[in-house]
Amino acid sequence: MTLDDILASLFPNGSRIETTGAMISGQAILPDGGPIHVLGITQGQPLGVDEAIVLAGRVIEIVKSGDRTPILVLVDSASQRMSKRDELLGLSEYLSHLAKALLLAEAEGHRTVGLLYGGSAAGAFIATALATGTLVALPGAQPAVMDLPSMARVTKLSIDVLKAKAEATPVFAPGLDNMVMTGGIHVVWDNNAPLAPQLAAVLQRPQGQDDRGRLGAERGGRRKAAEIADRVVALATVSHQDAQHG
């Protein structure tokens, strides 16, 4: 599906969305008549400091408005822009700022939904798609936290060893199916059906419900994450209670 096809299927009641370079921003009307903010990065472009600060600024504007309207983040990008200029300007801080802006929006009552319909990788994927409260995807999406050649350079393990690990453990492997198994992607939408009802179903999920760890355990992609997270929360709660009564 093209971006225009996706927008038409998502918002049959109309939208007012502008494209500036590889970025999009605007508003649309949901089937129930309510508004939704739309922003994102498209055309398979890398996410650099310029794009990250503009997107983060838009999210902060939405939060300041106090309208608690949902935010849809459309993602079709390369990885972060690995240029000398971007690195010298502190690209990691810009990406972190964008991710924190999206987390702030969710905490302030905005449902944040990421829709991965193309590619995305590394820091760009983390700062956009994975920073939303619920991430969904369309068939054919190509997520990768890190591709195997890059992972080989970092871990000093051979490609063959990493390929073997990727076959046994989805956490090591790029690709849509593996990201679904780890719980990172909540659901893959049916692109042969209208997208508007599928978006409405996601927006009906309880606010603040982060069940990625549970989904990863149920799907066999992350068997220990939910259990460990629960133990950390329990220990932190006991420690906090002890400090209050100490």
HELIX and SHEET records of a PDB file:
HELIX    1   1 LEU A    3  LEU A   10  1                                   8    
HELIX    2   2 VAL A   49  SER A   65  1                                  17    
HELIX    3   3 LYS A   84  LEU A   88  1                                   5    
HELIX    4   4 LEU A   91  ALA A  107  1                                  17    
HELIX    5   5 ALA A  122  ALA A  127  1                                   6    
HELIX    6   6 LEU A  148  THR A  155  1                                   8    
HELIX    7   7 ILE A  159  ALA A  168  1                                  10    
HELIX    8   8 PRO A  170  PHE A  172  5                                   3    
HELIX    9   9 LEU A  176  MET A  181  1                                   6    
HELIX   10  10 LEU A  195  LEU A  203  1                                   9    
HELIX   11  11 ARG A  212  ARG A  219  1                                   8    
HELIX   12  12 ALA A  225  HIS A  245  1                                  21    
SHEET    1   A 7 SER A  15  THR A  20  0                                        
SHEET    2   A 7 MET A  23  ILE A  29 -1                                        
SHEET    3   A 7 PRO A  35  LEU A  47 -1                                        
SHEET    4   A 7 ILE A  71  GLN A  80  1                                        
SHEET    5   A 7 THR A 112  LEU A 116  1                                        
SHEET    6   A 7 THR A 134  ALA A 137  1                                        
SHEET    7   A 7 VAL A 187  VAL A 188  1                                        
SHEET    1   B 2 GLY A 119  ALA A 121  0                                        
SHEET    2   B 2 GLN A 142  ALA A 144  1                                        
END                                                                             
